[in-house]
Structures are given as structure tokens and as C-alpha cells.
Amino acid sequence: QVQLVESGGGLVQPGGSLRLSCAASGSIFSINAMGWYRQAPGKQRELVATITSGGSTNYADSVKGRFTISRDNAKNTVYLQMNSLKPEDTAVYYCNALSIVVVTTRHYWGQGTQVTVSS
């Protein structure tokens, strides 16, 4: 019912910047919050940042001050601006959408986009 398409990943040098985008389609009015997760090889998937339908944001301690999550309602798109990138930021980044309709809660995931930070 909700489809997420991610883009913007790539190779960047330490200290560089990337902006990830996540375009939502389908039952977009059912989305209560969206977030970005990441998973490095051999590690568990971890939450990076979230944004609610009201605009409230939250960040993992490891990215505070460097990453910014935002939204463009006209384009039904959520962004993750990543600055001052570090090698430890290397991971597959996934977009997530939370949908709560009456008593039904669902999570939707994008396909993931690779971010590699290396010199």
C-alpha cells in the first residue's frame, strides 16, 4: 500500500557530503512517521534518524550534528542530508515508513542504497 524508492547513495571521501532521497507513493496519507536505517556488513540494522508527520525529528547519537532529516510534502519525499561523512558511516541505508490506521500498524521499507565513505 506504500511504496518507497530510495536514491542518492554512492562513493564519497571522508568529510564529504551526500543527500539521500526517499520517494513515497501509494497510501501516503496513512504514513505517521518515516526514518532512515543503516546496516553495515556483519552488523545489525540500526536507526539513524526519524521524522514524524508533525515534523518532529530524532537522531542517533553517532550522527547528531552531521545528518539532517527533512521532508518535502509537495513531492512526497523524505531526505537525509549527510555531512562530514566518516568511514564508519559506510553501510546500506534503508528508508522506512510507519503506518498506523485504527488498530493496524505496518512498516514499509525501501530497497536500500549503498553509501561508501573511503579515500
C-alpha positions in Angstrom: 0.0 0.0 0.0 3.0 2.2 0.5 6.0 2.1 -1.9 9.4 3.6 -1.1 12.0 4.3 -3.7 15.5 5.4 -2.5 18.3 7.1 -4.3 21.4 9.2 -3.7 23.9 6.7 -2.5 27.4 6.4 -3.8 31.1 6.7 -3.0 32.4 9.8 -1.2 35.6 10.7 0.6 35.8 11.3 4.3 34.5 14.7 5.2 32.3 14.8 2.1 28.5 15.0 1.8 25.7 13.1 0.3 21.9 13.6 0.2 19.7 10.5 0.2 16.1 10.8 -1.0 13.1 8.5 -0.4 10.0 9.0 -2.6 6.8 7.6 -1.2 3.8 6.5 -3.2 0.5 4.6 -2.6 -1.4 5.3 0.6 0.8 8.2 1.6 -1.8 9.7 3.9 -1.5 6.7 6.2 2.1 7.4 6.9 2.7 8.7 10.5 6.4 8.8 10.5 9.4 8.0 8.4 13.0 7.2 9.1 16.4 6.1 7.8 18.2 3.0 9.0 21.5 1.6 8.0 23.3 -1.7 8.1 27.0 -2.4 7.7 28.4 -5.8 6.8 28.3 -8.1 9.7 26.3 -5.7 11.9 22.7 -5.3 12.8 20.4 -2.7 11.2 20.4 0.5 13.3 18.1 3.5 13.3 19.8 6.7 12.0 17.0 9.3 12.0 13.3 9.7 12.2 10.7 12.4 11.3 7.0 12.4 12.3 4.1 13.7 10.3 4.2 16.7 12.6 7.8 17.4 11.8 9.5 16.2 15.0 12.9 14.7 14.4 15.2 12.4 16.3 18.8 11.2 15.6 21.2 8.6 16.7 24.0 9.9 18.8 26.5 8.9 16.2 25.1 11.2 13.6 23.9 14.2 15.7 25.2 17.5 14.3 26.2 15.8 11.0 23.0 14.4 9.5 19.7 16.2 8.9 16.4 14.5 8.0 13.7 16.6 6.3 10.6 16.3 4.1 9.0 17.8 1.1 5.3 17.3 1.3 4.7 18.5 -2.3 7.0 15.8 -3.6 6.1 13.1 -1.1 9.8 12.8 -0.4 12.0 12.5 2.7 15.6 13.4 2.6 18.7 12.6 4.6 21.4 15.2 4.3 24.7 13.6 5.4 27.7 16.0 6.1 31.1 15.4 7.5 30.9 11.7 6.5 33.2 9.2 8.2 34.3 5.8 7.1 32.2 4.3 9.9 29.1 5.7 8.1 29.6 3.1 5.3 26.5 1.0 5.1 23.4 0.2 3.1 20.9 2.9 4.0 17.2 2.0 4.1 14.1 4.2 4.1 11.3 3.2 6.5 7.7 4.3 6.8 5.4 3.7 9.7 1.7 3.5 9.0 -0.9 3.3 11.8 -4.5 3.0 10.7 -7.0 2.4 13.5 -5.5 -0.7 15.1 -3.3 -1.8 12.2 0.4 -0.9 12.4 2.7 -1.5 9.4 6.3 -0.9 8.5 7.4 -0.4 4.9 10.9 -0.5 3.6 12.8 0.8 0.6 15.2 -1.3 -1.4 18.3 0.3 0.2 21.1 2.4 -1.2 24.8 1.9 -0.7 26.9 4.6 0.9 30.6 4.1 0.9 32.9 6.6 2.6 36.5 5.9 1.7 39.6 7.7 0.5 
